[in-house]
Amino acid sequence: METHKREVATASLVIHEMLYGCLRLPTESKKRALLQNYITKIPQKMPIFGYDLKSAQYHGKERARLSRVGKTPAFVDGQIASIAVTNNLILATNNIDNFQAFNDLVIENWFI
């Protein structure tokens, strides 16, 4: 992320997912303290995109389309995908399989 800091943003839902995972760790955990500190600094380091009306409309259409073909991606993955599409962003993820079915979504895996 340091290499691409001027090009990187995230979604408010990603902050939720990270914080949820972090706060499930033991209270005394050094890993939890490190992650929690990192997560609280994210808004100072990059733009945070929210789930707005355009995102909700795209998500609803895609969710209906995907369910017709027997696909049921995680709800939050649909929200994240919709934020990326409606803001003309590239979704950088290691979980390519979770997002491939979404129309018009550009995906990159920076972890390979």
PDB file as gemmi writes it, atoms N, CA and C in Angstrom:
CRYST1    1.000    1.000    1.000  90.00  90.00  90.00 P 1                      
ATOM      1  N   MET A   1       0.820  -1.193   0.000  1.00  0.00           N  
ATOM      2  CA  MET A   1       0.000   0.000   0.000  1.00  0.00           C  
ATOM      3  C   MET A   1       0.860   1.251   0.000  1.00  0.00           C  
ATOM      4  N   GLU A   2       2.029   1.173   0.598  1.00  0.00           N  
ATOM      5  CA  GLU A   2       2.917   2.336   0.624  1.00  0.00           C  
ATOM      6  C   GLU A   2       3.288   2.750  -0.803  1.00  0.00           C  
ATOM      7  N   THR A   3       3.502   1.775  -1.668  1.00  0.00           N  
ATOM      8  CA  THR A   3       3.861   2.050  -3.067  1.00  0.00           C  
ATOM      9  C   THR A   3       2.749   2.794  -3.792  1.00  0.00           C  
ATOM     10  N   HIS A   4       1.506   2.477  -3.472  1.00  0.00           N  
ATOM     11  CA  HIS A   4       0.358   3.031  -4.190  1.00  0.00           C  
ATOM     12  C   HIS A   4      -0.461   4.005  -3.346  1.00  0.00           C  
ATOM     13  N   LYS A   5       0.142   4.596  -2.331  1.00  0.00           N  
ATOM     14  CA  LYS A   5      -0.641   5.393  -1.369  1.00  0.00           C  
ATOM     15  C   LYS A   5      -1.421   6.539  -2.002  1.00  0.00           C  
ATOM     16  N   ARG A   6      -0.970   7.073  -3.093  1.00  0.00           N  
ATOM     17  CA  ARG A   6      -1.703   8.168  -3.743  1.00  0.00           C  
ATOM     18  C   ARG A   6      -2.843   7.644  -4.617  1.00  0.00           C  
ATOM     19  N   GLU A   7      -2.898   6.335  -4.809  1.00  0.00           N  
ATOM     20  CA  GLU A   7      -3.901   5.717  -5.664  1.00  0.00           C  
ATOM     21  C   GLU A   7      -4.886   4.848  -4.897  1.00  0.00           C  
ATOM     22  N   VAL A   8      -4.714   4.735  -3.595  1.00  0.00           N  
ATOM     23  CA  VAL A   8      -5.476   3.773  -2.801  1.00  0.00           C  
ATOM     24  C   VAL A   8      -6.595   4.458  -2.026  1.00  0.00           C  
ATOM     25  N   ALA A   9      -7.738   3.780  -1.979  1.00  0.00           N  
ATOM     26  CA  ALA A   9      -8.883   4.190  -1.164  1.00  0.00           C  
ATOM     27  C   ALA A   9      -9.488   2.905  -0.629  1.00  0.00           C  
ATOM     28  N   THR A  10     -10.447   3.028   0.261  1.00  0.00           N  
ATOM     29  CA  THR A  10     -11.157   1.839   0.741  1.00  0.00           C  
ATOM     30  C   THR A  10     -12.618   2.179   0.965  1.00  0.00           C  
ATOM     31  N   ALA A  11     -13.381   1.164   1.292  1.00  0.00           N  
ATOM     32  CA  ALA A  11     -14.807   1.329   1.546  1.00  0.00           C  
ATOM     33  C   ALA A  11     -15.064   1.271   3.046  1.00  0.00           C  
ATOM     34  N   SER A  12     -16.073   1.996   3.482  1.00  0.00           N  
ATOM     35  CA  SER A  12     -16.431   1.982   4.899  1.00  0.00           C  
ATOM     36  C   SER A  12     -16.728   0.551   5.361  1.00  0.00           C  
ATOM     37  N   LEU A  13     -17.250  -0.270   4.468  1.00  0.00           N  
ATOM     38  CA  LEU A  13     -17.548  -1.664   4.804  1.00  0.00           C  
ATOM     39  C   LEU A  13     -16.286  -2.471   5.060  1.00  0.00           C  
ATOM     40  N   VAL A  14     -15.205  -2.115   4.403  1.00  0.00           N  
ATOM     41  CA  VAL A  14     -13.940  -2.799   4.648  1.00  0.00           C  
ATOM     42  C   VAL A  14     -13.439  -2.454   6.048  1.00  0.00           C  
ATOM     43  N   ILE A  15     -13.621  -1.208   6.453  1.00  0.00           N  
ATOM     44  CA  ILE A  15     -13.251  -0.811   7.819  1.00  0.00           C  
ATOM     45  C   ILE A  15     -14.062  -1.650   8.810  1.00  0.00           C  
ATOM     46  N   HIS A  16     -15.354  -1.793   8.564  1.00  0.00           N  
ATOM     47  CA  HIS A  16     -16.203  -2.625   9.416  1.00  0.00           C  
ATOM     48  C   HIS A  16     -15.667  -4.054   9.501  1.00  0.00           C  
ATOM     49  N   GLU A  17     -15.375  -4.662   8.362  1.00  0.00           N  
ATOM     50  CA  GLU A  17     -14.893  -6.043   8.337  1.00  0.00           C  
ATOM     51  C   GLU A  17     -13.580  -6.187   9.103  1.00  0.00           C  
ATOM     52  N   MET A  18     -12.681  -5.231   8.913  1.00  0.00           N  
ATOM     53  CA  MET A  18     -11.391  -5.281   9.609  1.00  0.00           C  
ATOM     54  C   MET A  18     -11.572  -5.113  11.118  1.00  0.00           C  
ATOM     55  N   LEU A  19     -12.380  -4.139  11.504  1.00  0.00           N  
ATOM     56  CA  LEU A  19     -12.599  -3.878  12.930  1.00  0.00           C  
ATOM     57  C   LEU A  19     -13.309  -5.056  13.600  1.00  0.00           C  
ATOM     58  N   TYR A  20     -14.281  -5.613  12.922  1.00  0.00           N  
ATOM     59  CA  TYR A  20     -14.994  -6.782  13.452  1.00  0.00           C  
ATOM     60  C   TYR A  20     -14.020  -7.936  13.711  1.00  0.00           C  
ATOM     61  N   GLY A  21     -13.185  -8.228  12.744  1.00  0.00           N  
ATOM     62  CA  GLY A  21     -12.195  -9.292  12.914  1.00  0.00           C  
ATOM     63  C   GLY A  21     -11.215  -8.984  14.026  1.00  0.00           C  
ATOM     64  N   CYS A  22     -10.771  -7.765  14.080  1.00  0.00           N  
ATOM     65  CA  CYS A  22      -9.810  -7.336  15.097  1.00  0.00           C  
ATOM     66  C   CYS A  22     -10.385  -7.467  16.506  1.00  0.00           C  
ATOM     67  N   LEU A  23     -11.592  -6.983  16.685  1.00  0.00           N  
ATOM     68  CA  LEU A  23     -12.191  -6.963  18.017  1.00  0.00           C  
ATOM     69  C   LEU A  23     -12.635  -8.339  18.502  1.00  0.00           C  
ATOM     70  N   ARG A  24     -12.568  -9.327  17.640  1.00  0.00           N  
ATOM     71  CA  ARG A  24     -12.845 -10.701  18.049  1.00  0.00           C  
ATOM     72  C   ARG A  24     -11.602 -11.369  18.624  1.00  0.00           C  
ATOM     73  N   LEU A  25     -10.451 -10.751  18.432  1.00  0.00           N  
ATOM     74  CA  LEU A  25      -9.209 -11.281  19.015  1.00  0.00           C  
ATOM     75  C   LEU A  25      -9.223 -11.055  20.522  1.00  0.00           C  
ATOM     76  N   PRO A  26      -8.445 -11.841  21.275  1.00  0.00           N  
ATOM     77  CA  PRO A  26      -8.381 -11.640  22.728  1.00  0.00           C  
ATOM     78  C   PRO A  26      -7.978 -10.206  23.080  1.00  0.00           C  
ATOM     79  N   THR A  27      -8.608  -9.660  24.112  1.00  0.00           N  
ATOM     80  CA  THR A  27      -8.388  -8.271  24.529  1.00  0.00           C  
ATOM     81  C   THR A  27      -6.922  -7.978  24.804  1.00  0.00           C  
ATOM     82  N   GLU A  28      -6.212  -8.898  25.378  1.00  0.00           N  
ATOM     83  CA  GLU A  28      -4.808  -8.686  25.758  1.00  0.00           C  
ATOM     84  C   GLU A  28      -3.832  -8.949  24.612  1.00  0.00           C  
ATOM     85  N   SER A  29      -4.317  -9.290  23.457  1.00  0.00           N  
ATOM     86  CA  SER A  29      -3.481  -9.682  22.331  1.00  0.00           C  
ATOM     87  C   SER A  29      -2.684  -8.497  21.772  1.00  0.00           C  
ATOM     88  N   LYS A  30      -1.391  -8.714  21.550  1.00  0.00           N  
ATOM     89  CA  LYS A  30      -0.554  -7.688  20.915  1.00  0.00           C  
ATOM     90  C   LYS A  30      -1.001  -7.478  19.470  1.00  0.00           C  
ATOM     91  N   LYS A  31      -1.398  -8.560  18.822  1.00  0.00           N  
ATOM     92  CA  LYS A  31      -1.883  -8.468  17.440  1.00  0.00           C  
ATOM     93  C   LYS A  31      -3.121  -7.580  17.373  1.00  0.00           C  
ATOM     94  N   ARG A  32      -4.034  -7.749  18.330  1.00  0.00           N  
ATOM     95  CA  ARG A  32      -5.249  -6.931  18.361  1.00  0.00           C  
ATOM     96  C   ARG A  32      -4.893  -5.463  18.519  1.00  0.00           C  
ATOM     97  N   ALA A  33      -4.001  -5.147  19.441  1.00  0.00           N  
ATOM     98  CA  ALA A  33      -3.608  -3.750  19.668  1.00  0.00           C  
ATOM     99  C   ALA A  33      -2.970  -3.156  18.409  1.00  0.00           C  
ATOM    100  N   LEU A  34      -2.108  -3.913  17.763  1.00  0.00           N  
ATOM    101  CA  LEU A  34      -1.448  -3.452  16.543  1.00  0.00           C  
ATOM    102  C   LEU A  34      -2.465  -3.202  15.429  1.00  0.00           C  
ATOM    103  N   LEU A  35      -3.365  -4.162  15.218  1.00  0.00           N  
ATOM    104  CA  LEU A  35      -4.381  -4.019  14.175  1.00  0.00           C  
ATOM    105  C   LEU A  35      -5.342  -2.873  14.467  1.00  0.00           C  
ATOM    106  N   GLN A  36      -5.768  -2.761  15.708  1.00  0.00           N  
ATOM    107  CA  GLN A  36      -6.709  -1.705  16.070  1.00  0.00           C  
ATOM    108  C   GLN A  36      -6.080  -0.327  15.848  1.00  0.00           C  
ATOM    109  N   ASN A  37      -4.836  -0.189  16.180  1.00  0.00           N  
ATOM    110  CA  ASN A  37      -4.117   1.063  15.947  1.00  0.00           C  
ATOM    111  C   ASN A  37      -4.044   1.361  14.447  1.00  0.00           C  
ATOM    112  N   TYR A  38      -3.733   0.349  13.658  1.00  0.00           N  
ATOM    113  CA  TYR A  38      -3.646   0.509  12.202  1.00  0.00           C  
ATOM    114  C   TYR A  38      -5.007   0.924  11.629  1.00  0.00           C  
ATOM    115  N   ILE A  39      -6.057   0.226  12.035  1.00  0.00           N  
ATOM    116  CA  ILE A  39      -7.397   0.491  11.506  1.00  0.00           C  
ATOM    117  C   ILE A  39      -7.850   1.913  11.832  1.00  0.00           C  
ATOM    118  N   THR A  40      -7.569   2.392  13.024  1.00  0.00           N  
ATOM    119  CA  THR A  40      -7.997   3.748  13.398  1.00  0.00           C  
ATOM    120  C   THR A  40      -7.270   4.823  12.587  1.00  0.00           C  
ATOM    121  N   LYS A  41      -6.109   4.502  12.035  1.00  0.00           N  
ATOM    122  CA  LYS A  41      -5.341   5.480  11.249  1.00  0.00           C  
ATOM    123  C   LYS A  41      -5.710   5.485   9.766  1.00  0.00           C  
ATOM    124  N   ILE A  42      -6.448   4.494   9.316  1.00  0.00           N  
ATOM    125  CA  ILE A  42      -6.774   4.386   7.886  1.00  0.00           C  
ATOM    126  C   ILE A  42      -7.448   5.648   7.344  1.00  0.00           C  
ATOM    127  N   PRO A  43      -8.458   6.218   8.021  1.00  0.00           N  
ATOM    128  CA  PRO A  43      -9.111   7.410   7.451  1.00  0.00           C  
ATOM    129  C   PRO A  43      -8.166   8.603   7.252  1.00  0.00           C  
ATOM    130  N   GLN A  44      -7.069   8.648   7.977  1.00  0.00           N  
ATOM    131  CA  GLN A  44      -6.099   9.733   7.807  1.00  0.00           C  
ATOM    132  C   GLN A  44      -5.170   9.474   6.629  1.00  0.00           C  
ATOM    133  N   LYS A  45      -5.133   8.222   6.151  1.00  0.00           N  
ATOM    134  CA  LYS A  45      -4.189   7.840   5.105  1.00  0.00           C  
ATOM    135  C   LYS A  45      -4.805   7.721   3.718  1.00  0.00           C  
ATOM    136  N   MET A  46      -6.142   7.559   3.660  1.00  0.00           N  
ATOM    137  CA  MET A  46      -6.764   7.352   2.355  1.00  0.00           C  
ATOM    138  C   MET A  46      -8.237   7.729   2.405  1.00  0.00           C  
ATOM    139  N   PRO A  47      -8.815   8.009   1.242  1.00  0.00           N  
ATOM    140  CA  PRO A  47     -10.248   8.281   1.192  1.00  0.00           C  
ATOM    141  C   PRO A  47     -11.055   7.038   1.559  1.00  0.00           C  
ATOM    142  N   ILE A  48     -12.202   7.259   2.178  1.00  0.00           N  
ATOM    143  CA  ILE A  48     -13.122   6.184   2.545  1.00  0.00           C  
ATOM    144  C   ILE A  48     -14.419   6.408   1.767  1.00  0.00           C  
ATOM    145  N   PHE A  49     -14.816   5.428   0.973  1.00  0.00           N  
ATOM    146  CA  PHE A  49     -16.035   5.528   0.182  1.00  0.00           C  
ATOM    147  C   PHE A  49     -17.173   4.811   0.904  1.00  0.00           C  
ATOM    148  N   GLY A  50     -18.334   5.437   0.939  1.00  0.00           N  
ATOM    149  CA  GLY A  50     -19.503   4.868   1.600  1.00  0.00           C  
ATOM    150  C   GLY A  50     -20.444   4.178   0.628  1.00  0.00           C  
ATOM    151  N   TYR A  51     -21.368   3.442   1.186  1.00  0.00           N  
ATOM    152  CA  TYR A  51     -22.406   2.736   0.436  1.00  0.00           C  
ATOM    153  C   TYR A  51     -23.581   3.696   0.274  1.00  0.00           C  
ATOM    154  N   ASP A  52     -23.692   4.286  -0.909  1.00  0.00           N  
ATOM    155  CA  ASP A  52     -24.696   5.314  -1.150  1.00  0.00           C  
ATOM    156  C   ASP A  52     -25.815   4.785  -2.055  1.00  0.00           C  
ATOM    157  N   LEU A  53     -26.682   5.679  -2.499  1.00  0.00           N  
ATOM    158  CA  LEU A  53     -27.822   5.292  -3.320  1.00  0.00           C  
ATOM    159  C   LEU A  53     -27.389   4.599  -4.614  1.00  0.00           C  
ATOM    160  N   LYS A  54     -26.397   5.162  -5.318  1.00  0.00           N  
ATOM    161  CA  LYS A  54     -25.921   4.538  -6.558  1.00  0.00           C  
ATOM    162  C   LYS A  54     -25.391   3.137  -6.292  1.00  0.00           C  
ATOM    163  N   SER A  55     -24.666   2.986  -5.202  1.00  0.00           N  
ATOM    164  CA  SER A  55     -24.135   1.676  -4.836  1.00  0.00           C  
ATOM    165  C   SER A  55     -25.271   0.703  -4.555  1.00  0.00           C  
ATOM    166  N   ALA A  56     -26.264   1.154  -3.801  1.00  0.00           N  
ATOM    167  CA  ALA A  56     -27.397   0.297  -3.450  1.00  0.00           C  
ATOM    168  C   ALA A  56     -28.167  -0.131  -4.702  1.00  0.00           C  
ATOM    169  N   GLN A  57     -28.325   0.769  -5.653  1.00  0.00           N  
ATOM    170  CA  GLN A  57     -29.043   0.434  -6.887  1.00  0.00           C  
ATOM    171  C   GLN A  57     -28.273  -0.601  -7.708  1.00  0.00           C  
ATOM    172  N   TYR A  58     -26.979  -0.387  -7.865  1.00  0.00           N  
ATOM    173  CA  TYR A  58     -26.152  -1.367  -8.582  1.00  0.00           C  
ATOM    174  C   TYR A  58     -26.217  -2.714  -7.858  1.00  0.00           C  
ATOM    175  N   HIS A  59     -26.062  -2.684  -6.553  1.00  0.00           N  
ATOM    176  CA  HIS A  59     -26.042  -3.909  -5.755  1.00  0.00           C  
ATOM    177  C   HIS A  59     -27.357  -4.668  -5.897  1.00  0.00           C  
ATOM    178  N   GLY A  60     -28.464  -3.980  -5.801  1.00  0.00           N  
ATOM    179  CA  GLY A  60     -29.765  -4.634  -5.945  1.00  0.00           C  
ATOM    180  C   GLY A  60     -29.914  -5.318  -7.299  1.00  0.00           C  
ATOM    181  N   LYS A  61     -29.517  -4.623  -8.363  1.00  0.00           N  
ATOM    182  CA  LYS A  61     -29.605  -5.197  -9.713  1.00  0.00           C  
ATOM    183  C   LYS A  61     -28.689  -6.402  -9.869  1.00  0.00           C  
ATOM    184  N   GLU A  62     -27.470  -6.274  -9.390  1.00  0.00           N  
ATOM    185  CA  GLU A  62     -26.514  -7.379  -9.499  1.00  0.00           C  
ATOM    186  C   GLU A  62     -26.923  -8.564  -8.637  1.00  0.00           C  
ATOM    187  N   ARG A  63     -27.423  -8.293  -7.460  1.00  0.00           N  
ATOM    188  CA  ARG A  63     -27.856  -9.372  -6.563  1.00  0.00           C  
ATOM    189  C   ARG A  63     -28.999 -10.165  -7.204  1.00  0.00           C  
ATOM    190  N   ALA A  64     -29.946  -9.457  -7.816  1.00  0.00           N  
ATOM    191  CA  ALA A  64     -31.055 -10.124  -8.507  1.00  0.00           C  
ATOM    192  C   ALA A  64     -30.537 -10.931  -9.696  1.00  0.00           C  
ATOM    193  N   ARG A  65     -29.655 -10.332 -10.486  1.00  0.00           N  
ATOM    194  CA  ARG A  65     -29.096 -11.027 -11.659  1.00  0.00           C  
ATOM    195  C   ARG A  65     -28.349 -12.277 -11.230  1.00  0.00           C  
ATOM    196  N   LEU A  66     -27.512 -12.155 -10.227  1.00  0.00           N  
ATOM    197  CA  LEU A  66     -26.714 -13.294  -9.782  1.00  0.00           C  
ATOM    198  C   LEU A  66     -27.591 -14.396  -9.179  1.00  0.00           C  
ATOM    199  N   SER A  67     -28.616 -14.014  -8.460  1.00  0.00           N  
ATOM    200  CA  SER A  67     -29.489 -15.044  -7.870  1.00  0.00           C  
ATOM    201  C   SER A  67     -30.235 -15.814  -8.962  1.00  0.00           C  
ATOM    202  N   ARG A  68     -30.550 -15.154 -10.070  1.00  0.00           N  
ATOM    203  CA  ARG A  68     -31.217 -15.838 -11.190  1.00  0.00           C  
ATOM    204  C   ARG A  68     -30.327 -16.912 -11.804  1.00  0.00           C  
ATOM    205  N   VAL A  69     -29.013 -16.733 -11.720  1.00  0.00           N  
ATOM    206  CA  VAL A  69     -28.094 -17.737 -12.277  1.00  0.00           C  
ATOM    207  C   VAL A  69     -27.503 -18.635 -11.183  1.00  0.00           C  
ATOM    208  N   GLY A  70     -28.107 -18.592 -10.001  1.00  0.00           N  
ATOM    209  CA  GLY A  70     -27.716 -19.507  -8.929  1.00  0.00           C  
ATOM    210  C   GLY A  70     -26.484 -19.112  -8.134  1.00  0.00           C  
ATOM    211  N   LYS A  71     -26.115 -17.836  -8.184  1.00  0.00           N  
ATOM    212  CA  LYS A  71     -24.942 -17.375  -7.427  1.00  0.00           C  
ATOM    213  C   LYS A  71     -25.408 -16.491  -6.281  1.00  0.00           C  
ATOM    214  N   THR A  72     -24.829 -16.701  -5.119  1.00  0.00           N  
ATOM    215  CA  THR A  72     -25.193 -15.904  -3.942  1.00  0.00           C  
ATOM    216  C   THR A  72     -23.936 -15.431  -3.220  1.00  0.00           C  
ATOM    217  N   PRO A  73     -23.272 -14.433  -3.759  1.00  0.00           N  
ATOM    218  CA  PRO A  73     -22.089 -13.913  -3.078  1.00  0.00           C  
ATOM    219  C   PRO A  73     -22.469 -13.318  -1.721  1.00  0.00           C  
ATOM    220  N   ALA A  74     -21.501 -13.259  -0.836  1.00  0.00           N  
ATOM    221  CA  ALA A  74     -21.733 -12.649   0.475  1.00  0.00           C  
ATOM    222  C   ALA A  74     -22.269 -11.232   0.283  1.00  0.00           C  
ATOM    223  N   PHE A  75     -23.230 -10.865   1.110  1.00  0.00           N  
ATOM    224  CA  PHE A  75     -23.868  -9.557   0.993  1.00  0.00           C  
ATOM    225  C   PHE A  75     -22.838  -8.428   1.039  1.00  0.00           C  
ATOM    226  N   VAL A  76     -21.911  -8.500   1.997  1.00  0.00           N  
ATOM    227  CA  VAL A  76     -20.915  -7.436   2.134  1.00  0.00           C  
ATOM    228  C   VAL A  76     -19.989  -7.386   0.912  1.00  0.00           C  
ATOM    229  N   ASP A  77     -19.712  -8.533   0.285  1.00  0.00           N  
ATOM    230  CA  ASP A  77     -18.903  -8.519  -0.939  1.00  0.00           C  
ATOM    231  C   ASP A  77     -19.640  -7.769  -2.048  1.00  0.00           C  
ATOM    232  N   GLY A  78     -20.950  -7.943  -2.114  1.00  0.00           N  
ATOM    233  CA  GLY A  78     -21.746  -7.201  -3.084  1.00  0.00           C  
ATOM    234  C   GLY A  78     -21.709  -5.705  -2.821  1.00  0.00           C  
ATOM    235  N   GLN A  79     -21.750  -5.330  -1.545  1.00  0.00           N  
ATOM    236  CA  GLN A  79     -21.674  -3.910  -1.195  1.00  0.00           C  
ATOM    237  C   GLN A  79     -20.310  -3.335  -1.582  1.00  0.00           C  
ATOM    238  N   ILE A  80     -19.258  -4.067  -1.286  1.00  0.00           N  
ATOM    239  CA  ILE A  80     -17.901  -3.607  -1.622  1.00  0.00           C  
ATOM    240  C   ILE A  80     -17.752  -3.489  -3.137  1.00  0.00           C  
ATOM    241  N   ALA A  81     -18.220  -4.490  -3.861  1.00  0.00           N  
ATOM    242  CA  ALA A  81     -18.157  -4.449  -5.327  1.00  0.00           C  
ATOM    243  C   ALA A  81     -18.930  -3.253  -5.872  1.00  0.00           C  
ATOM    244  N   SER A  82     -20.099  -2.993  -5.299  1.00  0.00           N  
ATOM    245  CA  SER A  82     -20.929  -1.890  -5.791  1.00  0.00           C  
ATOM    246  C   SER A  82     -20.265  -0.536  -5.559  1.00  0.00           C  
ATOM    247  N   ILE A  83     -19.589  -0.381  -4.440  1.00  0.00           N  
ATOM    248  CA  ILE A  83     -18.868   0.869  -4.170  1.00  0.00           C  
ATOM    249  C   ILE A  83     -17.755   1.056  -5.200  1.00  0.00           C  
ATOM    250  N   ALA A  84     -17.041  -0.020  -5.501  1.00  0.00           N  
ATOM    251  CA  ALA A  84     -15.963   0.065  -6.491  1.00  0.00           C  
ATOM    252  C   ALA A  84     -16.509   0.420  -7.865  1.00  0.00           C  
ATOM    253  N   VAL A  85     -17.543  -0.261  -8.306  1.00  0.00           N  
ATOM    254  CA  VAL A  85     -18.097  -0.016  -9.650  1.00  0.00           C  
ATOM    255  C   VAL A  85     -18.646   1.398  -9.773  1.00  0.00           C  
ATOM    256  N   THR A  86     -19.445   1.825  -8.811  1.00  0.00           N  
ATOM    257  CA  THR A  86     -20.116   3.125  -8.942  1.00  0.00           C  
ATOM    258  C   THR A  86     -19.180   4.309  -8.732  1.00  0.00           C  
ATOM    259  N   ASN A  87     -17.983   4.042  -8.238  1.00  0.00           N  
ATOM    260  CA  ASN A  87     -16.991   5.108  -8.086  1.00  0.00           C  
ATOM    261  C   ASN A  87     -15.833   4.959  -9.068  1.00  0.00           C  
ATOM    262  N   ASN A  88     -16.008   4.071 -10.056  1.00  0.00           N  
ATOM    263  CA  ASN A  88     -14.983   3.821 -11.085  1.00  0.00           C  
ATOM    264  C   ASN A  88     -13.632   3.481 -10.474  1.00  0.00           C  
ATOM    265  N   LEU A  89     -13.653   2.575  -9.493  1.00  0.00           N  
ATOM    266  CA  LEU A  89     -12.438   2.152  -8.811  1.00  0.00           C  
ATOM    267  C   LEU A  89     -12.058   0.733  -9.233  1.00  0.00           C  
ATOM    268  N   ILE A  90     -10.804   0.397  -9.052  1.00  0.00           N  
ATOM    269  CA  ILE A  90     -10.326  -0.968  -9.238  1.00  0.00           C  
ATOM    270  C   ILE A  90     -10.314  -1.625  -7.866  1.00  0.00           C  
ATOM    271  N   LEU A  91     -10.899  -2.808  -7.770  1.00  0.00           N  
ATOM    272  CA  LEU A  91     -10.922  -3.532  -6.501  1.00  0.00           C  
ATOM    273  C   LEU A  91      -9.667  -4.389  -6.400  1.00  0.00           C  
ATOM    274  N   ALA A  92      -8.792  -4.048  -5.469  1.00  0.00           N  
ATOM    275  CA  ALA A  92      -7.590  -4.842  -5.210  1.00  0.00           C  
ATOM    276  C   ALA A  92      -7.918  -5.825  -4.092  1.00  0.00           C  
ATOM    277  N   THR A  93      -7.819  -7.114  -4.403  1.00  0.00           N  
ATOM    278  CA  THR A  93      -8.171  -8.139  -3.426  1.00  0.00           C  
ATOM    279  C   THR A  93      -7.415  -9.421  -3.690  1.00  0.00           C  
ATOM    280  N   ASN A  94      -7.244 -10.190  -2.652  1.00  0.00           N  
ATOM    281  CA  ASN A  94      -6.660 -11.517  -2.774  1.00  0.00           C  
ATOM    282  C   ASN A  94      -7.773 -12.552  -2.976  1.00  0.00           C  
ATOM    283  N   ASN A  95      -9.012 -12.126  -2.801  1.00  0.00           N  
ATOM    284  CA  ASN A  95     -10.182 -13.005  -2.915  1.00  0.00           C  
ATOM    285  C   ASN A  95     -10.880 -12.813  -4.255  1.00  0.00           C  
ATOM    286  N   ILE A  96     -10.170 -13.031  -5.325  1.00  0.00           N  
ATOM    287  CA  ILE A  96     -10.689 -12.825  -6.675  1.00  0.00           C  
ATOM    288  C   ILE A  96     -11.999 -13.594  -6.889  1.00  0.00           C  
ATOM    289  N   ASP A  97     -12.051 -14.835  -6.424  1.00  0.00           N  
ATOM    290  CA  ASP A  97     -13.235 -15.674  -6.631  1.00  0.00           C  
ATOM    291  C   ASP A  97     -14.496 -15.055  -6.044  1.00  0.00           C  
ATOM    292  N   ASN A  98     -14.371 -14.294  -4.960  1.00  0.00           N  
ATOM    293  CA  ASN A  98     -15.537 -13.680  -4.316  1.00  0.00           C  
ATOM    294  C   ASN A  98     -16.173 -12.586  -5.164  1.00  0.00           C  
ATOM    295  N   PHE A  99     -15.434 -12.057  -6.143  1.00  0.00           N  
ATOM    296  CA  PHE A  99     -15.899 -10.869  -6.860  1.00  0.00           C  
ATOM    297  C   PHE A  99     -16.024 -11.044  -8.373  1.00  0.00           C  
ATOM    298  N   GLN A 100     -15.580 -12.159  -8.911  1.00  0.00           N  
ATOM    299  CA  GLN A 100     -15.544 -12.337 -10.371  1.00  0.00           C  
ATOM    300  C   GLN A 100     -16.900 -12.244 -11.051  1.00  0.00           C  
ATOM    301  N   ALA A 101     -17.952 -12.582 -10.374  1.00  0.00           N  
ATOM    302  CA  ALA A 101     -19.269 -12.649 -11.015  1.00  0.00           C  
ATOM    303  C   ALA A 101     -19.929 -11.289 -11.215  1.00  0.00           C  
ATOM    304  N   PHE A 102     -19.404 -10.252 -10.594  1.00  0.00           N  
ATOM    305  CA  PHE A 102     -20.033  -8.929 -10.677  1.00  0.00           C  
ATOM    306  C   PHE A 102     -19.719  -8.253 -12.007  1.00  0.00           C  
ATOM    307  N   ASN A 103     -20.762  -7.764 -12.682  1.00  0.00           N  
ATOM    308  CA  ASN A 103     -20.590  -7.056 -13.951  1.00  0.00           C  
ATOM    309  C   ASN A 103     -19.885  -5.725 -13.746  1.00  0.00           C  
ATOM    310  N   ASP A 104     -19.044  -5.386 -14.708  1.00  0.00           N  
ATOM    311  CA  ASP A 104     -18.373  -4.081 -14.773  1.00  0.00           C  
ATOM    312  C   ASP A 104     -17.365  -3.833 -13.656  1.00  0.00           C  
ATOM    313  N   LEU A 105     -17.044  -4.835 -12.858  1.00  0.00           N  
ATOM    314  CA  LEU A 105     -16.089  -4.679 -11.771  1.00  0.00           C  
ATOM    315  C   LEU A 105     -14.693  -5.020 -12.268  1.00  0.00           C  
ATOM    316  N   VAL A 106     -13.762  -4.095 -12.094  1.00  0.00           N  
ATOM    317  CA  VAL A 106     -12.372  -4.319 -12.450  1.00  0.00           C  
ATOM    318  C   VAL A 106     -11.649  -4.775 -11.181  1.00  0.00           C  
ATOM    319  N   ILE A 107     -10.978  -5.923 -11.288  1.00  0.00           N  
ATOM    320  CA  ILE A 107     -10.321  -6.543 -10.131  1.00  0.00           C  
ATOM    321  C   ILE A 107      -8.842  -6.711 -10.412  1.00  0.00           C  
ATOM    322  N   GLU A 108      -8.029  -6.465  -9.387  1.00  0.00           N  
ATOM    323  CA  GLU A 108      -6.600  -6.752  -9.445  1.00  0.00           C  
ATOM    324  C   GLU A 108      -6.209  -7.473  -8.159  1.00  0.00           C  
ATOM    325  N   ASN A 109      -5.308  -8.439  -8.310  1.00  0.00           N  
ATOM    326  CA  ASN A 109      -4.759  -9.114  -7.147  1.00  0.00           C  
ATOM    327  C   ASN A 109      -3.328  -8.648  -6.963  1.00  0.00           C  
ATOM    328  N   TRP A 110      -3.093  -7.834  -5.946  1.00  0.00           N  
ATOM    329  CA  TRP A 110      -1.763  -7.307  -5.666  1.00  0.00           C  
ATOM    330  C   TRP A 110      -0.939  -8.283  -4.836  1.00  0.00           C  
ATOM    331  N   PHE A 111      -1.519  -9.421  -4.520  1.00  0.00           N  
ATOM    332  CA  PHE A 111      -0.862 -10.359  -3.623  1.00  0.00           C  
ATOM    333  C   PHE A 111      -0.164 -11.503  -4.355  1.00  0.00           C  
ATOM    334  N   ILE A 112      -0.217 -11.503  -5.692  1.00  0.00           N  
ATOM    335  CA  ILE A 112       0.449 -12.569  -6.432  1.00  0.00           C  
ATOM    336  C   ILE A 112       1.766 -12.091  -6.998  1.00  0.00           C  
TER     337      ILE A 112                                                      
END                                                                             
